[in-house]
Amino acid sequence: MLRPAPIIILMADDDEDDILLTQKALQKGRLLNTLYSVQDGEELLDYLLRRGNYSDPEKAPRPGIILLDLNMPRKDGREALKEIKRHEDLRDIPIVVFTTSKAEEDIYRTYALGVSSFITKPVTFEALIEVMQTLEKYWFEIVTLPPDTKRETYGSTSDQNPAH
């Protein structure tokens, strides 16, 4: 079976350890996706709308999927999600809530705002690897996405983490 082209994953999370563990899980799971990261909802919107430090498309390529933490400073994930879904050119990017929250209110509210999936962050590294492998298989092998969302035209290896 042919391996899919690498996809850019944009992770919005204020926890550096979670970002690092996710990067390591991608590598350990032999997933070739490139992980970019931002620290909060405001920076996420700057990245997606190519504002400020992210005005260069080579430094802020369009992601194939967004992993969104809910509890971040400045602008939380719920607020960022609402704003992303208001932008016609961004609303087709799959957004997976990836958070420690298990609150039913968060689950209902984020689905009402248009999130694609809701995943509670796994507790073990092995489970995180499995989640990353499952996300890749589902979003980039099984699901048919609009061409602009799925096409990887900017980067190629998981060694990169240009956002930091």
Buried (B, 14 or more C-beta within 10 A) or exposed (E): EEEBBBBBBBBBBBBEEBBBBBBBBBBBBEBBBBBBBBBBBBBBBBBBBBEEEBEEEEBBBBBBBBBBBBBBEEBBBBBBBBBBBEEEEBEEBBBBBBBEBEEEEBBEBBEEBEBBBBEBBBEEEEEBBBBBBEBBEBBBEEEEBEEEBBEBEBBBEBEBBBBE
